[in-house]
Amino acid sequence: MNPPCLAGIASALLATSITFAGAEPVPVTGGLVEGTSGTDASVRVFRGIPFAAPPVGPLRWKAPQPVTAWTGVRKADTWGTRCVQAAMWGAPLVSREAGMGEDCLYLNVWTTARLPGEKRPVLFVIHGGGFAQGSSSEPRTDGEWFAKQGIVVVEPNYRLGVIGFLAHPELSRESDGKGSGNYGLQDQAAALEWVRANVAAFGGDPGNVTINGESAGSLSVSAHMASPLTKHLFHKAIGQSGAFFASPTGDMVERALEDREKAGVAFADSLGAKSIAELRAKPAEEVQRAMMSRNGGWGWSPGLDGHFLTERAARVYAAGRQARVPLLAGWTSCELSMAVAMNPQKPTAASFAGDLEKRFGAPRAPAASKAYAAADDAQAQQAAADLASDFFIAYSTWKWIEVHAAHAPVYRYRFDRALPAPDGSNRFGAIHASDIEYSFATLDTKPDKWTAEDRQASAVLATAFANFVKTGDPNGAGVPEWPEFGKTRQVMYVDGVSKAAPEQGRARYELIDQLAPR
């Protein structure tokens, strides 16, 4: 080959690189999209890419439909629309969309790839928020840091609350035997299918996808691993505080379709709607207000539908029929500590002993008193915070890890980095969701007074996540040796100084496990 030919090839390759590196269009399902630069100029961000048709009008409470094609080049430089939601905790979660509405099935992509087909590992992030709040544009889960590590990040929205999880007999009849009530999970599934079809155009590898989520996002991860519709669409999983394994209180359990349909009928009746057509004709704002008037908006979440979830996830795992993929999972050291810290009536050693007997029964009370030791009032407050956290979400996550470790590699962590808070809400340990900014290296999206120890904890956790996304193993430069849990019973305790050590608190979870429904 002569030099002019070599020069021509080099010019062509350079032109292709420049095309992807700049703001030139990228082909995806539906048309062409044009991204923009991230905070770091090396990162390309594609915001608000539609991955399904707007689920409005007659498509409300239907499975996501194919994306509506567009002509010309769509500018992917705004965050789209967050799904209909309300302030469930007194204030909305921080997001960057300008508006809210039912037309919300958009996703965002971060990448530093210069060429399509570079086969970079993919991180697919499912936001939390109790299946009632949140969005893919939250600053705390911004994908830029991971993109700079050579990872393609994809974060979708999904329908929430009653809009995302209403079941009803009429809806079940419409679905040709596919049940009703899991539209939010089906949105996530549609976004995963979008990744398989389109992520290569952004330099990603559809054969190396890791799904991640915190709280409701982590529950979703556990469900996707159990669903016959999605368990083949990813290759690794990260769960942060949450899984569909029921605690003794019945939390984190998927309700039967019949029960959810009855709740749907009651909801329609409360709005005076005699049919789904009438309910679909109601403005989303009216539907949302009615949802909030019933139990503060809670209770609308995934359940059994005979399609996405054909049986309870815990039973799928017990039979070993889940996706047997590497799992990195854990929780914070005191998930629900604010339930004690912010309660003006603090437990005492005497009152806590009575609470343990009430929860565990007289025969198990001595074992419970040993597992949740409370020799004085100060210890009783810590033990009560631990107990509330365990029943809320820690036990469910522990059980998920325990069962899955029999079938695939599992790396377990506990996030211990608790900052002083003016209201004292986290004085018993790291509270729920406090690990998110650390794991995404996004501490500076909050105005807290971060210390060198915080930076170090974030560096370890985020780097471990990045390593796991790439290889299925969190170990590597910058991460203390992190043994596989199933073989060693070693847990990574993440703090200013992070280290692996033997599992703590096992007696607590084994005790709760005796009461949990099967």
C-alpha positions in Angstrom: 0.0 0.0 0.0 1.5 3.3 -1.0 1.8 6.4 1.4 -1.1 8.3 -0.2 -3.5 5.4 0.6 -2.2 5.3 4.2 -2.7 9.0 4.5 -6.3 8.7 3.2 -7.1 6.0 5.7 -5.7 8.0 8.5 -7.7 11.0 7.4 -10.9 8.9 7.3 -10.3 7.5 10.8 -9.5 11.0 12.1 -12.8 12.3 10.6 -14.8 9.5 12.2 -13.1 10.2 15.6 -13.9 13.9 15.3 -17.5 13.2 14.4 -18.1 11.2 17.5 -16.0 13.5 19.7 -17.8 16.6 18.6 -21.5 17.4 18.5 -22.3 15.4 15.4 -25.3 13.1 15.2 -25.4 9.6 16.6 -28.0 7.1 15.2 -30.3 5.5 17.7 -33.7 3.8 17.5 -36.0 6.6 16.3 -33.5 8.8 14.6 -30.4 10.9 15.1 -29.3 12.6 18.4 -26.8 15.2 19.0 -25.2 15.5 22.4 -23.3 18.1 24.3 -20.1 18.4 26.4 -20.1 17.5 30.1 -18.4 19.5 32.8 -15.2 17.8 31.6 -14.8 18.5 27.9 -13.7 14.9 27.3 -17.2 13.6 28.3 -20.1 13.6 25.9 -23.6 13.8 27.5 -26.7 12.9 25.6 -29.7 14.1 27.6 -33.4 13.3 27.2 -33.2 10.6 24.5 -36.7 9.0 24.2 -36.6 5.2 24.5 -40.4 4.6 24.2 -43.5 6.3 23.0 -45.0 8.9 25.4 -47.3 6.9 27.7 -50.1 9.4 27.6 -53.8 9.2 26.8 -54.8 5.7 25.8 -51.2 4.5 26.5 -51.4 5.4 30.2 -51.2 2.1 32.1 -50.0 0.2 29.1 -46.7 -1.5 28.6 -44.2 0.9 27.0 -44.6 1.1 23.2 -42.0 1.6 20.5 -40.4 5.0 20.4 -42.0 7.5 18.1 -39.5 8.3 15.3 -38.4 11.8 14.6 -37.0 13.5 11.5 -33.8 15.5 11.3 -31.4 15.6 14.2 -32.8 15.7 17.8 -30.7 17.9 20.1 -30.0 15.8 23.2 -28.9 18.7 25.4 -31.8 19.0 27.9 -32.8 16.6 30.6 -36.2 15.7 29.3 -39.1 15.5 31.7 -39.3 13.8 35.1 -42.2 11.4 35.7 -45.3 12.5 37.6 -44.5 12.5 41.4 -45.0 14.4 44.6 -42.8 15.4 47.5 -43.0 12.2 49.6 -40.6 13.3 52.3 -41.7 16.9 52.7 -39.5 18.1 49.8 -38.8 16.8 46.3 -35.6 15.0 45.4 -33.2 17.2 43.6 -33.3 16.7 39.8 -32.4 18.7 36.8 -35.4 18.4 34.5 -37.2 21.7 33.9 -40.6 20.0 34.0 -42.7 17.1 35.1 -45.3 15.1 33.3 -46.5 11.8 31.9 -44.4 12.1 28.8 -41.3 11.1 30.7 -39.7 8.0 29.2 -36.3 9.5 28.4 -32.8 8.4 29.3 -29.4 10.0 29.5 -26.0 8.8 28.3 -22.5 9.7 29.4 -19.5 8.5 27.4 -15.9 9.4 26.5 -15.7 7.0 23.6 -14.4 8.5 20.4 -15.7 5.7 18.1 -18.8 3.6 18.0 -18.1 0.0 18.7 -15.3 0.5 21.2 -16.9 -2.1 23.4 -16.6 -0.2 26.6 -18.4 -1.6 29.7 -21.8 -0.2 30.4 -23.4 0.9 33.7 -27.2 1.1 33.7 -28.4 3.1 36.7 -32.0 2.7 38.1 -32.8 5.7 40.4 -34.3 5.2 43.8 -37.1 7.1 45.5 -39.6 4.5 46.9 -41.0 3.9 43.4 -42.8 7.2 44.0 -40.1 9.9 43.4 -36.8 10.6 41.7 -35.3 10.8 38.2 -32.4 9.9 36.0 -31.1 13.5 36.1 -30.3 13.6 39.9 -26.9 15.3 40.4 -25.9 12.7 42.9 -26.0 9.9 40.3 -24.4 12.0 37.5 -22.5 9.6 35.3 -19.5 11.8 34.3 -17.0 10.4 36.7 -17.7 6.8 35.5 -17.5 8.0 31.9 -14.0 9.3 32.6 -13.1 5.8 33.8 -13.9 4.4 30.4 -17.5 3.3 31.2 -20.6 4.2 29.2 -23.4 5.2 31.6 -27.1 5.0 30.8 -29.8 6.3 33.2 -33.5 6.0 32.4 -36.7 7.5 33.9 -39.6 5.1 34.7 -43.2 5.7 35.6 -43.8 6.1 39.4 -46.5 5.8 42.0 -50.0 5.0 40.8 -49.2 6.0 37.2 -46.4 3.4 37.2 -47.9 0.6 39.4 -51.7 0.6 39.2 -53.2 -2.9 38.8 -56.9 -3.3 37.8 -59.0 -6.2 36.4 -59.8 -4.2 33.3 -56.1 -3.5 32.7 -55.3 -7.2 33.2 -57.9 -8.1 30.6 -56.4 -5.6 28.1 -52.9 -7.1 28.5 -53.6 -10.4 26.8 -52.7 -12.4 29.8 -49.8 -10.3 30.9 -51.4 -8.9 34.1 -51.1 -5.3 35.2 -49.5 -3.0 37.6 -45.7 -3.2 36.8 -45.5 -0.5 34.2 -42.5 1.2 35.9 -40.5 -2.1 35.8 -41.5 -2.6 32.2 -40.2 0.9 31.4 -36.9 -0.2 32.9 -37.0 -3.3 30.8 -37.6 -1.3 27.7 -34.6 0.9 28.5 -32.5 -2.2 28.9 -33.6 -3.4 25.5 -32.7 0.1 24.2 -29.2 -0.4 25.6 -28.8 -3.8 23.8 -29.9 -2.2 20.5 -28.1 1.2 20.8 -25.3 1.4 23.3 -22.7 0.3 20.7 -23.3 3.6 18.9 -21.9 5.4 22.0 -18.9 3.1 22.3 -20.5 0.7 24.7 -20.5 -3.1 24.8 -24.1 -4.6 25.0 -22.3 -7.8 26.1 -20.9 -6.2 29.2 -23.8 -4.5 31.0 -24.0 -3.9 34.8 -27.3 -2.8 36.4 -27.1 -0.7 39.5 -29.7 0.8 41.9 -30.1 2.2 45.4 -33.2 1.7 47.5 -36.1 1.3 45.1 -33.4 1.0 42.4 -31.8 -1.9 44.3 -35.2 -3.6 44.7 -35.6 -3.2 41.0 -32.2 -4.8 40.4 -33.2 -7.8 42.5 -36.5 -8.0 40.5 -34.7 -7.9 37.1 -32.4 -10.7 38.2 -35.6 -12.8 38.9 -37.7 -11.8 35.9 -37.8 -14.1 32.9 -38.2 -10.9 30.7 -34.9 -9.3 31.7 -32.5 -11.6 33.4 -30.6 -12.2 30.2 -30.1 -8.5 29.4 -27.2 -7.8 31.8 -24.1 -9.5 33.1 -23.4 -8.0 36.5 -25.4 -6.3 39.2 -24.9 -3.7 42.0 -27.5 -3.3 44.8 -27.4 -0.6 47.4 -29.8 -1.1 50.2 -32.8 -3.1 49.1 -34.1 -6.4 47.7 -37.5 -8.2 47.3 -37.1 -10.4 50.3 -39.8 -9.9 52.9 -39.0 -8.8 56.5 -41.3 -10.0 59.3 -43.3 -6.8 58.9 -44.2 -7.8 55.4 -42.2 -4.9 53.8 -40.3 -5.6 50.6 -42.8 -8.3 49.5 -44.6 -8.4 46.2 -48.4 -8.5 46.6 -50.5 -10.9 44.7 -52.2 -9.6 41.5 -55.7 -10.2 42.9 -55.0 -8.0 45.9 -53.5 -5.3 43.8 -56.4 -5.3 41.4 -58.8 -4.8 44.3 -56.7 -1.8 45.4 -56.9 -0.5 41.9 -60.7 -0.8 41.8 -61.0 1.0 45.1 -58.7 3.8 43.8 -60.8 4.2 40.6 -64.0 4.3 42.7 -62.5 7.1 44.8 -62.2 9.2 41.7 -65.7 8.3 40.5 -64.3 6.4 37.5 -66.4 3.5 36.5 -64.0 2.3 33.8 -60.3 2.5 32.9 -61.3 4.7 30.0 -62.8 7.2 32.5 -59.7 6.9 34.7 -57.4 7.6 31.7 -59.4 10.7 30.9 -58.6 12.1 34.3 -55.7 14.7 34.3 -52.5 13.3 35.8 -52.6 16.0 38.4 -56.0 14.8 39.7 -54.8 11.2 39.7 -51.7 12.2 41.6 -53.7 14.2 44.2 -55.9 11.2 44.8 -52.9 9.0 45.3 -51.4 11.3 47.8 -54.7 11.5 49.8 -54.5 7.7 50.3 -51.8 6.8 52.8 -49.6 9.7 51.8 -49.0 8.2 48.4 -47.4 5.0 49.6 -48.4 1.5 48.5 -48.0 1.7 44.8 -45.0 -0.4 43.9 -44.1 -3.6 42.0 -46.0 -6.8 42.6 -46.9 -10.1 41.0 -48.4 -9.8 37.5 -47.9 -13.2 35.9 -45.6 -11.6 33.3 -42.7 -9.5 34.6 -42.9 -11.3 38.0 -44.5 -14.7 37.7 -43.8 -15.5 41.3 -42.2 -13.9 44.3 -38.5 -13.0 43.7 -37.4 -14.8 46.9 -38.8 -18.1 45.6 -37.0 -17.7 42.3 -33.7 -17.1 44.2 -34.4 -20.0 46.6 -34.7 -22.3 43.5 -31.5 -20.9 42.0 -33.4 -19.7 38.9 -32.3 -16.1 39.0 -29.6 -14.6 36.8 -26.5 -16.1 38.2 -24.4 -13.0 37.7 -21.7 -11.5 39.9 -23.3 -9.2 42.5 -21.8 -6.4 44.6 -24.3 -5.4 47.3 -24.6 -3.9 50.7 -26.3 -1.3 52.9 -25.5 1.6 55.2 -24.6 1.0 58.8 -27.8 2.4 60.3 -30.4 2.8 57.5 -33.3 4.0 59.6 -31.5 5.6 62.5 -33.5 8.8 62.2 -36.6 6.9 63.4 -35.0 6.9 66.8 -32.8 10.0 66.6 -35.7 12.2 65.5 -38.3 10.7 67.9 -38.7 12.8 71.0 -39.6 9.6 72.9 -36.4 7.7 73.2 -36.3 4.1 74.2 -34.8 3.0 77.6 -33.1 -0.2 78.4 -36.4 -1.4 80.1 -38.7 -0.3 77.3 -36.5 -1.7 74.6 -36.5 -5.1 76.3 -40.3 -5.1 76.1 -40.1 -4.1 72.4 -37.8 -7.0 71.7 -40.2 -9.4 73.3 -43.1 -8.0 71.4 -41.3 -8.3 68.1 -39.7 -11.6 68.5 -41.9 -13.4 71.1 -41.1 -14.6 74.6 -39.2 -17.7 73.5 -36.8 -15.7 71.3 -36.5 -12.7 73.6 -33.3 -13.9 75.3 -31.6 -14.4 72.0 -32.9 -11.0 70.8 -31.6 -9.3 73.9 -28.2 -10.8 73.2 -28.2 -9.8 69.5 -29.4 -6.3 70.3 -27.5 -5.7 73.5 -28.8 -2.8 75.6 -27.2 -2.7 79.1 -28.2 1.0 79.6 -30.3 3.7 78.0 -27.6 4.9 75.6 -27.1 1.4 74.3 -30.8 0.9 74.0 -31.1 3.9 71.7 -28.3 2.5 69.4 -29.9 -1.0 69.5 -33.3 0.4 68.7 -31.9 2.3 65.7 -30.2 -1.0 64.5 -33.4 -2.9 64.9 -35.5 -0.3 63.0 -32.8 -0.4 60.2 -32.8 -4.2 60.1 -36.5 -4.5 59.8 -36.7 -1.7 57.3 -34.2 -2.8 54.6 -30.9 -4.2 56.0 -32.3 -7.7 56.6 -33.9 -7.9 53.1 -30.5 -7.0 51.5 -28.7 -9.4 53.8 -31.0 -12.3 52.7 -30.6 -11.4 49.0 -26.8 -11.7 49.4 -27.0 -14.9 51.4 -29.1 -16.7 48.9 -27.3 -15.5 45.8 -23.9 -16.2 47.2 -24.6 -19.9 46.8 -24.8 -19.5 43.0 -22.4 -16.7 42.0 -19.6 -14.4 43.2 -20.8 -11.8 45.7 -18.9 -8.8 47.1 -20.6 -7.4 50.2 -20.0 -4.0 51.8 -21.3 -1.9 54.7 -21.1 1.8 54.4 -20.0 3.3 57.7 -19.1 6.9 56.9 -21.6 8.9 58.9 -21.2 12.7 59.0 -22.3 14.9 61.9 -25.7 16.4 61.1 -27.1 19.5 62.7 -30.3 17.6 63.6 -28.5 14.6 64.8 -30.3 12.3 62.4 -27.3 10.1 61.7 -25.7 10.0 65.1 -26.3 6.2 65.3 -24.6 5.5 62.0 -24.8 6.2 58.2 -28.4 6.7 57.2 -30.3 5.4 54.2 -29.0 6.7 50.8 -26.0 8.4 52.3 -23.7 6.2 50.2 -24.9 7.5 46.8 -22.7 10.5 46.4 -19.7 8.5 47.6 -20.3 5.6 45.1 -20.7 8.0 42.2 -17.9 10.3 43.2 -20.4 13.2 43.3 -19.7 14.6 46.8 -19.4 18.2 45.4 -23.0 18.1 44.2 -23.9 18.8 47.9 -22.6 21.8 49.9 -21.5 19.7 52.9 -18.1 20.2 54.5 -16.4 17.2 53.1 -13.2 16.1 54.8 -10.2 14.2 53.5 -11.7 11.0 55.1 -14.9 11.6 53.0 -12.8 11.9 49.8 -10.9 8.8 50.6 -14.1 6.8 51.3 -15.6 8.0 48.0 -12.4 7.2 46.1 -12.5 3.6 47.4 -16.2 2.9 46.9 -16.4 4.6 43.4 -13.2 2.9 42.2 -14.5 -0.5 43.5 -17.7 0.1 41.6 -15.9 1.0 38.4 -13.6 -2.0 38.7 -16.7 -4.3 39.2 -18.4 -2.8 36.2 -15.4 -3.5 34.0 -14.5 -7.0 35.3 -17.0 -8.3 37.8 -14.4 -7.9 40.6 -14.1 -4.7 42.7 -10.4 -5.3 43.4 -7.7 -3.2 41.8 -5.4 -0.2 42.4 -6.8 2.1 45.0 -9.1 -0.5 46.6 -8.1 -2.4 49.8 -8.2 -6.2 49.2 -11.9 -7.1 48.9 -12.5 -10.8 49.4 -15.4 -12.6 47.8 -18.1 -12.9 50.4 -19.4 -16.4 49.7 -15.9 -18.0 50.2 -14.7 -15.9 53.1 -17.6 -14.2 54.9 -15.5 -11.1 54.7 -17.3 -7.7 54.3 -15.8 -4.4 53.1 -16.4 -1.7 55.7 -16.3 1.6 53.9 -15.2 4.6 56.0 -12.3 7.1 56.1 -10.1 4.1 56.3 -11.8 1.2 54.5 -11.0 -2.4 55.2 -12.3 -5.9 54.8 -13.2 -7.8 58.1 -15.3 -10.7 59.2 -19.1 -10.2 58.9 -20.7 -8.4 61.9 -24.3 -8.7 63.1 -25.0 -12.1 61.7 -26.9 -13.2 64.8 -29.4 -10.3 64.3 -30.2 -11.3 60.7 -30.5 -15.0 61.5 -32.9 -14.2 64.3 -35.1 -12.0 62.0 -34.8 -14.8 59.3 -36.7 -17.1 61.7 -39.7 -14.8 61.6 -39.6 -13.7 57.9 -42.3 -15.1 55.6 -41.2 -17.6 53.1 
